[in-house]
Amino acid sequence: MRLFINIDHVATVRQARRTDEPDPVRAAVLAELGGADGITVHLREDRRHVQDRDVRLLQETVRTGLNFELAAAGDVLGLAEEIAPMAATLVPEKREEVTTEGGLDVGSAEARAPLNQALRRLESRGVRTSLFVDPDRQALDDAAKLRPHAVELHTGEFANARGDDAKQVELARLAQAAAHAHSLGLAVHAGHGLTYENATPVAALPHVEELNIGHSVVARAVFVGMERAVREMKEIVERAPARVREPGVWMPPAGI
């Protein structure tokens, strides 16, 4: 299980004052020291948090691997082609949303056309590609037709579910989606809304090989520092299989 740390919200704090700190590039260094297996960064078209400068410096300085999240169009795609990160994840993007609200639309030929073009452009630069999709069988079938290397399952519905029964339904959905994606020959990643309290059962799911976690880690880093915050999350992820007797079954959080 690989743990990639999303550092977008370090940039969010910086942009609140339009100054030069805190620097997400420095945060990435500390995240790697804390045990992160890679760094994830989302350069939005409106540049609301991460800036082009950040991505360029991260590509030069990250020692584990950079996962570049982006929409499948515009100048951001051109930047991804230019710097050729280790991995790129295509995500949906709406200017008015606070955070990504769901998986990509991969169900129609009209929606798939720009995704296919973006995937081929990235692959021509040797970039490992992924599509951010809902944990839905049909969505996975449609995504597989585009031939990405991986899919990242949107875990937001699981994270936002209230009550143990609702959590169990969403976790079972993720487990089934992970198994189906694996059967299609896709590597399986997962992320969105995962925290210190809910990451364990997702990390224990068979076939899920990578988690992308950001906001919760950055929030904890405010109190304990980035290196320690990442180390604590890494320990949770690594202990997950031993703590879950039956993968795909929701378990109440035991705390950090």
Backbone bond lengths (Angstrom), bond angles and torsions (degrees), N, CA, C in turn:
res aa  C-N    CA-C-N  psi(-1)  N-CA   C-N-CA  omega(-1)  CA-C   N-CA-C  phi
1 M - - - 1.462 - - 1.523 110.21 -
2 R 1.335 115.61 122.55 1.459 120.82 177.51 1.527 109.70 -98.65
3 L 1.321 115.60 141.83 1.462 121.36 177.13 1.520 108.85 -113.95
4 F 1.328 116.17 112.38 1.456 121.80 174.06 1.524 108.56 -100.52
5 I 1.315 116.26 133.97 1.456 121.62 -178.53 1.525 109.49 -103.43
6 N 1.338 115.07 123.87 1.457 121.62 177.60 1.534 108.75 -88.19
7 I 1.316 116.55 122.29 1.466 121.17 -174.09 1.531 112.57 -104.98
8 D 1.329 118.32 15.69 1.464 121.57 -177.93 1.526 112.95 -51.69
9 H 1.341 116.02 -42.90 1.458 118.14 -170.19 1.525 114.00 -81.24
10 V 1.310 116.46 -6.40 1.464 118.36 164.55 1.531 107.81 -67.85
11 A 1.322 115.68 -41.83 1.466 120.55 177.08 1.526 111.29 -67.34
12 T 1.338 117.39 -32.16 1.465 120.38 177.70 1.526 110.84 -59.26
13 V 1.330 116.29 -43.98 1.470 120.52 178.84 1.531 109.91 -63.72
14 R 1.319 117.19 -43.28 1.465 120.96 179.13 1.518 111.34 -60.32
15 Q 1.335 116.47 -46.19 1.467 120.30 -175.50 1.526 112.60 -70.30
16 A 1.329 117.17 -17.88 1.466 119.56 177.26 1.522 111.40 -61.07
17 R 1.324 116.34 -27.46 1.466 121.22 178.57 1.520 112.92 -115.83
18 R 1.344 116.74 0.53 1.464 121.56 -179.37 1.542 111.07 52.47
19 T 1.335 114.66 45.27 1.459 120.09 -179.14 1.524 109.00 -117.18
20 D 1.326 117.88 -158.55 1.465 119.70 -177.07 1.522 112.95 -113.29
21 E 1.331 117.48 12.04 1.458 119.85 177.91 1.530 110.86 -144.80
22 P 1.338 116.75 151.13 1.459 127.97 -3.20 1.529 111.87 -71.95
23 D 1.305 115.63 147.73 1.451 122.37 -176.17 1.529 110.02 -90.78
24 P 1.326 119.29 117.93 1.467 120.51 179.08 1.525 113.35 -62.34
25 V 1.313 117.20 -24.52 1.465 119.40 178.33 1.530 109.83 -68.54
26 R 1.329 116.79 -41.26 1.465 119.87 175.47 1.529 110.77 -66.68
27 A 1.327 116.23 -36.27 1.461 119.69 177.81 1.525 110.76 -61.76
28 A 1.324 116.46 -37.38 1.466 120.06 179.28 1.521 111.65 -63.77
29 V 1.319 116.45 -39.07 1.467 120.44 177.71 1.525 110.00 -60.29
30 L 1.322 116.32 -46.36 1.468 120.31 -179.23 1.528 111.24 -67.28
31 A 1.336 116.40 -35.69 1.462 119.49 177.67 1.528 110.63 -62.80
32 E 1.305 116.63 -41.51 1.464 119.68 178.05 1.522 110.91 -65.93
33 L 1.323 117.16 -39.03 1.466 119.84 176.94 1.527 110.77 -63.22
34 G 1.330 116.53 -30.45 1.458 120.64 178.54 1.513 113.85 -79.62
35 G 1.328 117.75 -4.27 1.463 120.91 175.71 1.505 115.96 111.36
36 A 1.328 118.08 6.98 1.465 119.89 178.09 1.526 109.98 -59.42
37 D 1.321 115.57 139.68 1.464 120.81 177.78 1.520 111.55 -87.70
38 G 1.321 116.83 -8.64 1.448 121.15 178.49 1.516 109.81 -178.41
39 I 1.320 115.63 169.53 1.455 122.84 -178.76 1.528 108.63 -120.46
40 T 1.325 115.48 132.64 1.459 121.82 176.53 1.517 109.31 -111.33
41 V 1.329 115.73 140.58 1.458 120.47 179.17 1.525 108.46 -146.49
42 H 1.331 116.10 137.30 1.464 121.74 -178.95 1.525 108.37 -113.40
43 L 1.311 116.50 112.26 1.462 121.67 175.28 1.525 107.66 -93.73
44 R 1.322 115.76 104.06 1.463 120.68 -179.65 1.524 111.00 -79.37
45 E 1.325 115.24 154.98 1.453 120.29 179.83 1.527 111.87 -61.71
46 D 1.343 117.62 -31.61 1.463 120.14 -179.53 1.530 112.77 -87.32
47 R 1.358 116.92 -0.88 1.471 122.17 177.57 1.529 111.79 53.53
48 R 1.335 116.46 41.32 1.464 119.50 -175.86 1.525 112.83 -70.22
49 H 1.328 117.69 -26.10 1.475 118.93 178.35 1.532 110.69 -134.39
50 V 1.302 118.56 -75.10 1.470 121.63 179.74 1.526 109.95 -68.13
51 Q 1.317 116.30 140.82 1.457 122.75 -179.76 1.529 110.13 -113.83
52 D 1.325 116.11 163.75 1.462 120.96 179.91 1.528 110.97 -56.54
53 R 1.315 115.71 -40.25 1.471 121.14 179.76 1.520 110.76 -57.13
54 D 1.344 116.30 -40.63 1.463 120.63 -178.87 1.528 110.77 -62.10
55 V 1.323 115.16 -46.62 1.465 119.41 -176.67 1.524 111.14 -64.44
56 R 1.313 116.23 -42.31 1.464 119.49 179.92 1.534 110.78 -62.30
57 L 1.330 117.06 -44.81 1.463 119.93 -179.35 1.526 111.68 -69.15
58 L 1.323 116.43 -37.03 1.465 119.10 177.93 1.529 110.72 -63.22
59 Q 1.311 116.85 -41.95 1.464 119.96 178.25 1.529 110.73 -59.13
60 E 1.318 116.81 -34.79 1.466 120.95 -178.77 1.525 112.85 -79.95
61 T 1.333 117.81 -28.69 1.469 120.11 -169.45 1.522 115.56 -110.62
62 V 1.323 118.53 -24.67 1.465 119.94 179.88 1.520 109.54 -64.29
63 R 1.311 116.23 129.56 1.471 120.45 -175.34 1.523 112.68 -98.98
64 T 1.330 117.76 -16.85 1.462 120.73 179.88 1.524 109.85 -88.47
65 G 1.310 116.82 -68.01 1.456 121.76 178.32 1.515 108.82 175.96
66 L 1.325 116.63 143.49 1.464 121.54 -178.93 1.517 109.90 -106.63
67 N 1.339 115.53 125.26 1.450 123.07 173.79 1.525 107.11 -103.86
68 F 1.312 116.92 112.29 1.453 124.02 -174.91 1.527 108.79 -96.98
69 E 1.337 117.41 111.29 1.456 121.63 175.73 1.527 109.17 -88.52
70 L 1.340 116.25 137.01 1.459 119.51 -177.51 1.514 111.00 -162.38
71 A 1.332 114.89 159.50 1.451 120.62 171.71 1.533 108.57 -78.22
72 A 1.322 115.09 160.81 1.470 119.94 -172.99 1.526 112.78 -88.36
73 A 1.326 117.04 40.88 1.461 119.49 -179.35 1.519 109.44 -166.29
74 G 1.327 115.58 170.69 1.452 120.91 171.42 1.511 114.58 81.12
75 D 1.333 114.59 -171.81 1.458 120.42 -175.26 1.518 112.95 -70.61
76 V 1.323 116.89 -20.75 1.467 119.47 178.81 1.531 109.93 -65.47
77 L 1.308 117.05 -38.86 1.464 120.40 176.77 1.526 110.36 -62.40
78 G 1.318 116.47 -38.91 1.458 119.93 176.82 1.515 112.08 -62.39
79 L 1.340 117.01 -39.14 1.463 121.00 177.78 1.524 110.28 -65.30
80 A 1.335 116.93 -41.31 1.463 120.18 178.19 1.525 111.04 -60.66
81 E 1.315 116.84 -41.61 1.461 120.35 176.21 1.529 110.82 -61.93
82 E 1.309 116.02 -40.64 1.464 120.44 -176.78 1.524 112.17 -64.77
83 I 1.331 116.72 -48.38 1.471 118.86 -173.65 1.518 112.58 -87.22
84 A 1.356 117.85 -20.97 1.468 122.84 178.29 1.525 112.22 51.11
85 P 1.339 118.15 69.68 1.465 120.84 177.64 1.525 111.12 -67.03
86 M 1.313 116.44 170.20 1.457 120.20 178.23 1.522 110.87 -59.61
87 A 1.344 116.40 -42.24 1.462 121.26 -177.31 1.518 109.74 -143.28
88 A 1.325 115.31 154.10 1.461 121.42 175.23 1.520 108.44 -137.60
89 T 1.324 115.77 134.51 1.453 121.71 178.64 1.517 108.96 -116.56
90 L 1.324 116.13 119.78 1.451 120.45 177.44 1.519 109.57 -81.11
91 V 1.326 116.24 128.71 1.462 122.18 -176.19 1.527 109.61 -130.03
92 P 1.342 117.29 155.93 1.468 119.65 173.79 1.520 109.10 -74.37
93 E 1.312 116.12 154.57 1.456 118.69 -176.96 1.520 110.22 -147.42
94 K 1.342 115.85 126.53 1.463 122.53 174.37 1.522 107.83 -124.54
95 R 1.305 116.72 133.65 1.457 120.11 -175.99 1.530 112.49 -63.14
96 E 1.343 117.46 -32.17 1.461 119.59 -174.90 1.523 113.52 -86.85
97 E 1.335 119.16 -9.20 1.454 120.33 -176.36 1.519 111.55 -76.82
98 V 1.336 115.78 147.91 1.458 120.84 176.35 1.514 109.90 -74.75
99 T 1.328 116.09 -42.19 1.461 121.86 176.53 1.520 107.46 -147.01
100 T 1.311 117.85 170.22 1.461 121.26 -178.34 1.520 110.01 -58.91
101 E 1.326 116.61 128.01 1.459 120.98 -169.74 1.520 114.15 -97.60
102 G 1.307 118.79 -11.16 1.456 120.48 -178.99 1.512 110.87 179.08
103 G 1.325 115.04 -176.33 1.453 119.67 -178.30 1.512 112.64 -78.93
104 L 1.318 115.47 170.89 1.454 122.44 178.27 1.526 111.52 -64.78
105 D 1.319 115.85 149.58 1.454 122.08 168.96 1.525 107.21 -81.08
106 V 1.315 116.06 110.18 1.469 120.45 179.68 1.523 111.06 -120.07
107 G 1.350 116.24 14.64 1.456 120.14 -171.19 1.506 116.36 -88.83
108 S 1.317 118.39 -15.22 1.462 120.04 -177.43 1.519 110.44 -121.31
109 A 1.321 115.77 156.40 1.460 120.26 178.01 1.521 110.66 -62.71
110 E 1.334 116.71 -35.97 1.461 120.71 179.20 1.518 111.27 -63.31
111 A 1.344 117.01 -40.15 1.464 121.05 -179.84 1.521 111.50 -74.29
112 R 1.335 116.79 -33.85 1.459 119.83 -176.29 1.526 113.32 -75.93
113 A 1.332 117.52 -26.05 1.465 120.47 -175.01 1.524 113.31 -57.59
114 P 1.348 120.57 -51.18 1.465 119.32 178.88 1.522 112.67 -68.29
115 L 1.327 116.67 -30.67 1.462 119.59 177.36 1.525 110.24 -65.95
116 N 1.311 116.35 -44.04 1.456 120.58 179.44 1.528 110.87 -61.84
117 Q 1.332 116.47 -43.53 1.457 120.10 179.43 1.524 111.12 -62.49
118 A 1.346 116.24 -43.68 1.461 119.95 -179.79 1.530 111.40 -64.50
119 L 1.321 116.98 -42.11 1.465 120.82 179.54 1.525 111.31 -61.17
120 R 1.325 116.05 -44.28 1.462 119.31 -178.75 1.533 110.78 -66.49
121 R 1.324 117.43 -38.46 1.465 120.76 178.78 1.526 110.62 -64.43
122 L 1.322 116.64 -41.94 1.466 120.14 -179.92 1.526 111.12 -69.25
123 E 1.324 116.59 -42.08 1.459 120.00 -179.86 1.521 111.37 -63.01
124 S 1.339 116.99 -33.19 1.465 119.94 179.52 1.518 111.63 -64.92
125 R 1.339 116.38 -18.07 1.461 121.48 178.01 1.527 111.45 -100.11
126 G 1.331 117.33 8.29 1.452 121.21 177.92 1.504 114.59 78.87
127 V 1.335 117.02 20.38 1.463 121.77 -178.24 1.528 109.81 -89.06
128 R 1.323 116.78 134.34 1.462 121.84 174.73 1.529 108.04 -76.76
129 T 1.330 117.67 129.01 1.457 121.05 -170.72 1.529 113.30 -110.69
130 S 1.335 114.22 152.14 1.458 121.21 178.35 1.522 108.90 -146.11
131 L 1.330 116.25 151.10 1.460 122.68 175.26 1.523 109.09 -116.60
132 F 1.316 116.90 133.54 1.461 122.87 179.36 1.526 107.70 -87.86
133 V 1.334 117.57 111.98 1.463 121.22 -172.11 1.524 111.08 -132.72
134 D 1.318 115.08 157.89 1.457 120.44 174.41 1.535 109.28 -71.82
135 P 1.338 117.17 152.44 1.473 120.37 -179.94 1.527 111.38 -76.43
136 D 1.310 115.02 67.17 1.461 122.93 -174.51 1.527 108.69 -127.38
137 R 1.313 116.81 133.44 1.465 120.86 -175.08 1.526 112.30 -58.40
138 Q 1.348 116.83 -45.49 1.456 119.34 -178.76 1.525 111.11 -66.17
139 A 1.340 116.80 -40.01 1.465 119.91 178.14 1.525 110.77 -61.23
140 L 1.306 116.61 -38.54 1.460 120.40 178.85 1.529 111.39 -68.58
141 D 1.322 116.67 -40.17 1.464 119.68 176.41 1.528 110.48 -60.78
142 D 1.332 116.11 -43.62 1.464 120.34 179.79 1.528 111.05 -67.45
143 A 1.331 116.73 -39.39 1.464 120.43 178.82 1.521 110.84 -63.70
144 A 1.323 116.93 -39.98 1.466 120.73 -177.78 1.528 111.46 -61.98
145 K 1.331 117.24 -29.78 1.463 120.77 179.47 1.528 111.84 -64.70
146 L 1.338 115.94 -22.01 1.461 120.74 -179.64 1.533 112.20 -86.28
147 R 1.304 117.48 -6.44 1.461 124.64 173.63 1.548 113.84 60.61
148 P 1.339 118.94 46.79 1.456 118.65 170.54 1.526 108.59 -76.04
149 H 1.316 116.61 166.80 1.460 119.21 174.90 1.534 110.95 -74.71
150 A 1.343 116.42 -30.97 1.461 120.56 -173.33 1.521 110.31 -148.94
151 V 1.318 115.06 166.00 1.463 121.83 167.28 1.527 107.55 -124.27
152 E 1.323 115.21 146.49 1.461 120.06 171.77 1.520 107.63 -109.17
153 L 1.320 116.05 118.81 1.457 121.03 -178.61 1.524 110.15 -77.38
154 H 1.326 115.53 129.78 1.463 121.41 178.16 1.529 109.12 -73.37
155 T 1.320 117.22 115.17 1.469 121.63 -176.94 1.527 112.48 -98.28
156 G 1.329 117.09 11.93 1.453 120.21 -176.72 1.515 114.50 -61.91
157 E 1.342 118.16 -40.31 1.462 120.44 -179.83 1.535 110.34 -64.41
158 F 1.315 116.37 -38.33 1.465 120.17 175.76 1.527 110.50 -64.75
159 A 1.325 116.53 -46.82 1.457 120.52 -177.76 1.519 112.09 -63.31
160 N 1.319 116.94 -34.08 1.465 120.77 -176.53 1.519 113.92 -90.18
161 A 1.324 118.24 -8.29 1.465 121.26 -179.20 1.525 110.36 -63.21
162 R 1.311 116.21 141.87 1.462 121.31 -178.82 1.522 109.85 -112.78
163 G 1.323 116.44 126.93 1.454 121.47 -179.91 1.515 111.64 94.48
164 D 1.321 115.77 149.88 1.465 120.93 -175.90 1.527 112.72 -62.02
165 D 1.341 117.00 -39.03 1.468 119.09 -179.01 1.530 111.15 -63.69
166 A 1.324 115.72 -44.23 1.461 119.53 179.92 1.525 110.57 -66.03
167 K 1.327 117.00 -39.24 1.464 120.87 177.40 1.525 110.14 -60.82
168 Q 1.343 115.78 -41.70 1.458 119.48 -178.16 1.520 111.73 -64.36
169 V 1.320 116.86 -39.63 1.458 120.88 178.87 1.529 110.47 -61.01
170 E 1.330 115.88 -46.61 1.467 119.90 -177.57 1.524 111.87 -71.03
171 L 1.326 117.31 -34.47 1.459 119.78 178.03 1.527 110.51 -67.57
172 A 1.332 116.44 -40.45 1.465 120.22 177.65 1.528 110.06 -63.00
173 R 1.322 115.75 -37.22 1.472 120.69 177.22 1.527 110.77 -62.60
174 L 1.324 116.56 -42.74 1.461 120.62 177.67 1.528 111.21 -64.85
175 A 1.330 116.53 -41.51 1.466 120.39 -179.91 1.530 110.78 -61.84
176 Q 1.338 116.59 -44.00 1.459 120.66 179.76 1.524 111.06 -65.89
177 A 1.332 115.55 -39.48 1.470 119.54 179.47 1.524 111.16 -66.16
178 A 1.327 116.75 -41.33 1.462 120.17 179.40 1.526 110.77 -62.34
179 A 1.324 116.06 -42.60 1.466 119.84 179.17 1.525 111.06 -64.57
180 H 1.325 116.22 -40.22 1.471 119.22 -178.88 1.526 110.86 -69.39
181 A 1.333 116.71 -43.19 1.467 119.68 178.34 1.524 110.60 -59.74
182 H 1.321 116.39 -42.03 1.459 121.02 178.43 1.527 110.70 -61.76
183 S 1.329 116.81 -39.63 1.467 120.65 -179.64 1.530 111.46 -66.97
184 L 1.338 116.21 -21.83 1.462 121.12 178.27 1.525 112.36 -87.05
185 G 1.325 116.01 0.01 1.455 120.58 178.77 1.517 114.03 86.28
186 L 1.331 117.06 16.65 1.459 121.61 -178.96 1.525 110.82 -99.36
187 A 1.320 116.65 139.89 1.462 119.78 168.73 1.525 107.14 -69.78
188 V 1.332 116.42 148.86 1.466 120.69 -173.44 1.522 110.84 -119.04
189 H 1.329 114.76 120.71 1.458 122.69 173.75 1.528 107.81 -115.09
190 A 1.325 117.34 168.60 1.463 120.52 178.95 1.516 109.62 -151.46
191 G 1.337 115.34 148.62 1.445 118.45 177.74 1.508 113.22 177.08
192 H 1.301 115.53 161.61 1.457 129.98 175.12 1.526 109.73 116.82
193 G 1.318 114.58 114.61 1.453 120.77 176.83 1.515 115.38 77.81
194 L 1.326 118.35 8.21 1.459 120.50 -179.75 1.519 110.03 -77.24
195 T 1.337 115.36 140.77 1.462 122.27 -175.50 1.522 110.32 -133.68
196 Y 1.317 115.23 179.27 1.464 120.96 176.24 1.528 110.74 -63.77
197 E 1.310 117.68 -25.14 1.463 121.36 -177.11 1.522 113.37 -88.10
198 N 1.345 118.88 -26.39 1.468 118.70 -173.52 1.525 115.19 -119.42
199 A 1.327 118.08 -1.29 1.464 119.96 -174.46 1.529 113.24 -72.72
200 T 1.326 117.92 -27.65 1.469 120.73 -172.67 1.527 113.84 -54.90
201 P 1.340 120.55 -53.90 1.463 118.41 -177.13 1.522 113.74 -65.80
202 V 1.330 117.93 -28.85 1.467 120.15 176.77 1.523 110.01 -72.03
203 A 1.327 116.30 -40.82 1.466 120.28 178.74 1.520 111.79 -64.76
204 A 1.325 116.85 -23.81 1.464 120.56 -178.74 1.522 113.55 -88.77
205 L 1.324 118.21 -4.06 1.465 119.99 -177.61 1.529 111.26 -67.75
206 P 1.318 117.63 133.88 1.463 120.18 174.33 1.531 110.46 -58.85
207 H 1.314 115.78 143.15 1.469 124.98 175.38 1.527 114.06 81.86
208 V 1.336 118.87 -18.80 1.467 119.55 176.54 1.524 107.68 -78.11
209 E 1.325 116.57 120.20 1.461 120.08 -174.51 1.519 113.70 -113.82
210 E 1.339 117.06 -5.26 1.463 119.00 -179.14 1.514 110.34 -152.15
211 L 1.332 116.65 135.20 1.460 122.74 173.22 1.518 109.14 -113.88
212 N 1.342 115.60 141.66 1.456 121.72 172.62 1.525 107.97 -114.55
213 I 1.322 116.14 116.45 1.467 121.28 -176.12 1.524 108.23 -132.19
214 G 1.330 116.50 133.52 1.453 119.50 -177.38 1.505 115.26 -132.92
215 H 1.327 117.39 -70.09 1.458 121.08 -169.92 1.521 113.50 -55.02
216 S 1.329 117.24 -46.12 1.463 120.60 -177.78 1.522 111.74 -62.02
217 V 1.325 116.71 -39.42 1.464 120.60 -179.86 1.525 110.73 -70.02
218 V 1.330 116.76 -43.61 1.463 119.85 178.79 1.527 110.04 -63.21
219 A 1.342 117.03 -39.76 1.458 120.44 178.76 1.526 111.12 -62.55
220 R 1.321 117.27 -42.46 1.472 119.66 179.46 1.524 110.63 -69.84
221 A 1.313 116.66 -32.64 1.462 120.54 -179.76 1.525 112.06 -62.34
222 V 1.326 117.30 -26.26 1.471 120.37 176.22 1.528 110.41 -57.72
223 F 1.332 116.81 -33.82 1.457 121.35 -175.95 1.526 113.78 -96.90
224 V 1.333 117.08 -34.75 1.473 118.64 -172.89 1.523 113.33 -119.22
225 G 1.334 118.05 -4.64 1.457 120.97 -176.90 1.518 111.38 94.42
226 M 1.322 116.24 149.81 1.462 121.22 -175.17 1.519 112.72 -64.51
227 E 1.308 117.54 -43.78 1.462 119.93 -176.31 1.527 111.06 -61.02
228 R 1.330 116.75 -46.54 1.465 119.89 179.59 1.523 111.38 -67.73
229 A 1.328 117.32 -40.32 1.461 120.74 -179.62 1.528 110.99 -60.13
230 V 1.317 117.01 -42.21 1.465 120.90 178.60 1.522 110.40 -68.56
231 R 1.334 116.74 -42.00 1.452 120.05 -179.52 1.533 111.00 -60.28
232 E 1.329 116.93 -40.85 1.466 120.42 179.20 1.529 111.35 -65.16
233 M 1.328 116.38 -40.92 1.465 118.47 178.17 1.528 110.92 -68.39
234 K 1.298 116.64 -38.17 1.461 120.59 178.68 1.529 110.35 -61.16
235 E 1.317 117.13 -40.63 1.465 120.88 178.74 1.524 110.97 -64.30
236 I 1.324 117.02 -40.44 1.462 120.99 178.03 1.523 110.61 -61.53
237 V 1.324 116.32 -45.81 1.466 121.31 -178.81 1.524 110.71 -64.53
238 E 1.314 116.63 -42.88 1.468 119.69 -177.79 1.527 112.35 -69.84
239 R 1.338 117.76 -31.40 1.470 121.39 -179.73 1.523 112.53 -81.94
240 A 1.316 117.62 -11.92 1.463 121.46 -170.04 1.527 114.42 -53.18
241 P 1.342 119.87 -50.79 1.466 118.34 -177.42 1.527 113.24 -59.22
242 A 1.317 117.14 -35.02 1.460 120.67 -179.16 1.529 112.33 -73.37
243 R 1.331 117.02 -22.98 1.455 121.09 -177.02 1.517 112.79 -90.11
244 V 1.327 117.55 -18.34 1.458 121.00 -175.82 1.519 109.42 -107.54
245 R 1.325 115.97 112.12 1.461 119.79 -177.50 1.523 111.75 -70.03
246 E 1.322 116.28 -37.62 1.462 120.62 -178.20 1.521 108.44 -128.64
247 P 1.326 118.78 101.43 1.466 121.09 -179.62 1.521 111.70 -55.31
248 G 1.326 115.86 137.76 1.453 120.87 -178.80 1.518 113.66 92.67
249 V 1.333 116.58 2.64 1.465 121.35 177.95 1.522 108.07 -111.19
250 W 1.333 116.08 126.47 1.458 121.66 -177.66 1.525 110.36 -65.66
251 M 1.340 115.07 138.49 1.457 121.49 175.46 1.515 108.09 -128.70
252 P 1.337 118.47 135.01 1.455 121.02 178.25 1.528 110.02 -59.96
253 P 1.348 118.00 147.25 1.462 121.04 -178.20 1.505 112.20 -66.09
254 A 1.342 114.66 144.21 1.467 120.19 178.77 1.523 110.84 -103.30
255 G 1.336 117.36 2.19 1.457 120.48 -178.91 1.522 111.14 90.33
256 I 1.304 115.39 174.64 1.477 121.28 -178.49 1.517 110.78 -75.55
